[in-house]
Amino acid sequence: MSQDKKIKLANKLCSLGNISVINHVIFEGLGYNPKNPVKDSEDYDTLLKKYKASLGEKEQNDLEFFFTEKEHRVLDKWLHYFSIYDRHFSKYRGKEVTIVEIGVFKGGSMEMWKDYFGPKAKVIGVDINPDCKRFNDNQVQIFIGSQDDRDFWRKFKQEVPHVDILIDDGGHTMNQQIVTFEEMFDHIADGGTYLCEDLHTSYWKSFGGGYKKKGSFIEYSKNFIDYINAWHSHNPELSVNKYTQSMYCLHYYDSVLVIEKEINQERPSALAIGSEL
């Protein structure tokens, strides 16, 4: 990324006029405390300079290019998410896929997914705010409901029988993330991907989290590691279950968990082959 593009990105983030974007992308991780917003212009300038300096030299992927170079509605994303998305979603591009994202906000991500996946993709947004219905178009469909409402998800699954990708960027509370997983993971298609982001809230008391706190999504998801290895358990408390047979792999990143789904998995086998010299 050229220096001009770095400056353009920083200036664009500031010009969006959305404090959430500025807080999350520029300040957090650079010493910004969300409970004590920056008010002094000199502090703001200092943090902005640190942000500009933190941008590494790398070629942009198409999601980053959309974010920094194209006109779009407000998008609120941590910058390192774009490489994670591209790593796990690129195989779906140009295909007839259904993407569900929880958390529509200002509609920017709906535009981004249309641009990234192409005209064959169906983009579905879920939000609690009825105003988000205005983002409906011939490729985007918005559902209004709360992600911690199991009845909502049961009705949703009846109306949307096929989902290839689910992105949980909703309210980020522990109950919301856990209920969404429990209601929707089984509904993801074979070969599909489940992505839950902003998992740093698992360490924030205000969202119901805390380090090693029982009931946080991070602690809840650590059970998945046992599930995918349950084939090898000699303990009756850990046995093969539906997740053992449908979770192909888990990818943990800073604030993100990606689960790749593959149904009807069988017990792994080992084979020794070759000749002794």
C-alpha positions in Angstrom: 0.0 0.0 0.0 1.5 3.3 -1.0 1.9 6.2 1.4 -0.8 8.1 -0.4 -3.2 5.2 0.0 -2.4 5.0 3.7 -3.1 8.6 4.2 -6.3 8.3 2.2 -7.5 5.4 4.3 -6.8 7.2 7.5 -8.6 10.3 6.3 -11.5 8.3 5.0 -12.0 6.6 8.3 -12.1 10.0 10.0 -14.3 11.6 7.4 -17.0 8.9 7.8 -18.3 10.9 10.7 -19.1 7.7 12.6 -17.5 7.6 16.0 -17.8 3.8 16.2 -15.7 3.4 13.1 -13.1 5.8 14.5 -13.0 4.2 17.9 -12.8 0.6 16.8 -10.4 0.9 13.8 -8.1 3.7 14.9 -8.0 4.0 18.6 -8.5 0.6 20.2 -5.3 -1.3 20.2 -3.4 2.0 20.2 -4.0 3.0 23.8 -7.6 4.2 23.4 -10.0 3.4 26.3 -13.6 3.3 25.0 -14.8 4.4 28.5 -12.7 7.6 28.2 -13.3 9.0 24.7 -10.6 11.3 23.2 -11.7 14.9 23.5 -8.5 16.8 23.0 -7.5 17.4 19.4 -3.9 16.9 20.1 -4.6 13.4 21.6 -6.6 12.7 18.5 -3.9 13.8 16.1 -1.3 11.7 18.0 -3.4 8.6 17.8 -4.1 9.2 14.2 -0.4 9.4 13.5 0.2 6.2 15.3 -2.5 4.6 13.2 -1.0 5.7 10.0 2.4 4.5 11.1 0.9 1.1 12.0 -0.3 0.4 8.4 2.0 -2.2 6.9 3.2 -2.4 3.3 1.0 -5.1 1.7 -1.1 -5.5 -1.4 -4.8 -5.0 -0.8 -7.2 -7.8 -1.3 -10.6 -7.0 -3.0 -12.4 -6.4 0.3 -9.7 -3.9 1.5 -9.9 -2.2 -1.9 -13.7 -1.9 -1.6 -13.3 -0.5 1.9 -10.6 2.1 1.1 -11.2 3.0 -2.6 -14.9 2.6 -3.5 -17.9 4.7 -2.5 -20.1 2.8 0.0 -22.3 3.2 3.0 -20.7 3.3 6.5 -18.7 0.1 7.3 -17.5 -0.6 10.8 -14.8 -3.4 10.7 -11.5 -4.1 12.3 -8.9 -3.9 9.6 -7.4 -7.3 10.1 -10.8 -8.9 9.4 -10.6 -8.3 5.7 -7.7 -10.8 5.3 -9.6 -13.4 7.4 -12.7 -13.0 5.2 -10.7 -13.3 2.0 -8.9 -16.4 3.3 -12.1 -18.3 4.1 -14.7 -16.8 1.7 -12.7 -16.6 -1.6 -13.8 -20.1 -2.6 -17.4 -19.0 -2.8 -16.9 -16.0 -5.1 -18.9 -16.0 -8.4 -21.1 -18.9 -7.2 -24.7 -19.1 -6.2 -24.2 -18.8 -2.5 -26.3 -17.4 0.4 -24.6 -15.2 2.9 -26.2 -14.2 6.2 -24.7 -11.4 8.3 -26.1 -10.5 11.7 -25.7 -6.8 12.2 -26.7 -4.6 9.3 -25.9 -1.2 10.9 -25.7 1.4 8.1 -25.8 -1.1 5.3 -22.1 -0.9 4.2 -21.4 -4.6 4.6 -24.4 -5.5 2.5 -22.8 -3.5 -0.4 -19.4 -5.1 0.3 -20.7 -8.6 0.1 -22.5 -8.0 -3.1 -19.4 -6.5 -4.6 -17.2 -9.3 -3.3 -19.3 -12.4 -4.1 -20.8 -11.2 -7.3 -24.3 -11.1 -8.8 -25.1 -14.7 -8.2 -24.9 -14.3 -4.4 -27.9 -13.7 -2.2 -27.0 -11.5 0.8 -29.3 -11.6 3.8 -29.0 -9.2 6.7 -30.4 -9.6 10.2 -30.9 -6.7 12.5 -33.1 -5.5 15.4 -33.6 -2.1 13.8 -36.6 -1.9 11.5 -35.0 1.0 9.6 -32.6 -1.5 8.1 -35.4 -2.7 5.8 -34.5 0.2 3.6 -31.4 -1.7 2.4 -33.6 -4.3 0.6 -33.0 -4.7 -3.1 -33.0 -7.4 -5.8 -29.9 -9.0 -4.2 -30.3 -8.1 -0.5 -33.0 -9.2 1.9 -33.3 -7.9 5.5 -34.9 -9.7 8.3 -35.8 -7.9 11.5 -35.4 -9.8 14.8 -33.3 -10.3 17.9 -30.5 -12.8 17.6 -31.1 -14.1 21.1 -34.7 -15.0 20.2 -34.8 -18.7 19.4 -38.3 -18.4 18.0 -37.0 -15.8 15.6 -34.4 -18.2 14.3 -36.8 -21.0 14.0 -39.0 -18.9 11.7 -36.0 -17.6 9.9 -34.8 -21.1 9.0 -38.2 -21.9 7.5 -38.0 -18.8 5.3 -34.3 -19.3 4.5 -33.8 -23.0 4.0 -30.2 -22.8 2.7 -27.2 -20.8 4.2 -23.6 -21.2 3.0 -22.0 -18.5 5.1 -23.1 -17.0 8.4 -21.3 -14.0 9.9 -22.2 -13.1 13.5 -21.5 -9.4 13.8 -24.5 -8.6 15.9 -24.8 -7.4 19.5 -21.7 -9.3 20.7 -23.2 -10.3 24.1 -22.5 -13.8 25.3 -26.1 -15.0 25.2 -26.6 -13.5 21.7 -23.5 -15.3 20.3 -24.3 -18.6 22.0 -28.0 -18.7 21.1 -27.1 -17.8 17.5 -24.6 -20.6 17.3 -26.9 -23.2 18.8 -29.8 -22.3 16.5 -27.9 -21.7 13.3 -24.7 -23.9 13.1 -26.8 -27.0 12.2 -28.5 -25.0 9.5 -25.3 -24.2 7.7 -24.9 -26.2 4.5 -22.3 -28.9 4.0 -19.1 -27.2 3.0 -20.3 -23.9 4.6 -18.6 -21.5 7.0 -19.6 -20.1 10.3 -17.8 -16.9 11.4 -18.3 -15.1 14.7 -16.4 -11.9 15.2 -15.6 -9.3 17.8 -14.9 -12.1 20.3 -12.9 -9.6 22.4 -16.3 -8.9 24.2 -15.8 -12.3 25.8 -13.3 -10.4 28.0 -15.5 -7.4 28.7 -17.8 -7.5 31.8 -20.2 -5.0 30.1 -21.0 -7.7 27.5 -21.2 -10.5 30.0 -17.7 -11.7 29.5 -14.5 -11.8 31.6 -11.2 -13.7 31.6 -11.9 -17.4 32.0 -15.5 -16.6 32.9 -17.9 -19.5 32.5 -20.5 -18.7 30.0 -18.4 -16.4 27.8 -18.4 -17.3 24.1 -14.7 -17.9 24.2 -15.0 -20.4 27.1 -18.1 -22.0 25.4 -16.2 -22.4 22.1 -13.2 -24.1 23.8 -15.5 -27.1 24.1 -15.4 -27.3 20.3 -11.7 -28.3 20.5 -12.7 -31.3 22.6 -15.6 -32.2 20.2 -13.5 -32.4 17.1 -11.0 -34.7 19.0 -13.7 -36.8 20.6 -12.9 -39.8 18.4 -9.8 -40.4 20.5 -11.4 -39.9 23.9 -11.1 -42.7 26.5 -13.3 -40.8 28.9 -17.1 -41.4 28.9 -17.7 -37.8 29.6 -16.3 -37.0 26.1 -18.0 -38.9 23.3 -18.6 -38.4 19.6 -21.5 -36.0 19.0 -23.0 -34.1 16.1 -20.3 -31.5 16.3 -17.6 -34.1 16.1 -19.2 -35.2 12.8 -19.8 -31.8 11.4 -17.0 -29.4 12.5 -14.2 -30.0 10.0 -11.8 -27.4 11.5 -11.6 -24.4 13.8 -9.6 -21.3 13.1 -9.0 -18.8 15.9 -7.8 -15.3 15.2 -7.7 -12.1 17.2 -11.4 -11.6 18.0 -12.6 -14.1 15.4 -13.6 -17.8 15.2 -14.1 -19.4 11.9 -15.7 -22.9 11.7 -15.6 -24.9 8.5 -18.4 -27.4 8.2 -18.3 -30.8 6.7 -21.1 -33.2 7.6 -21.0 -37.0 8.1 -17.4 -37.2 9.0 -16.0 -40.5 10.0 -13.4 -41.6 12.5 -9.9 -40.6 11.1 -7.7 -43.5 10.1 -3.9 -43.8 10.0 -1.8 -45.7 7.5 1.8 -46.7 7.4 3.1 -47.2 3.9 6.5 -47.6 2.2 9.4 -50.1 2.1 12.1 -50.7 4.7 15.5 -50.2 3.2 
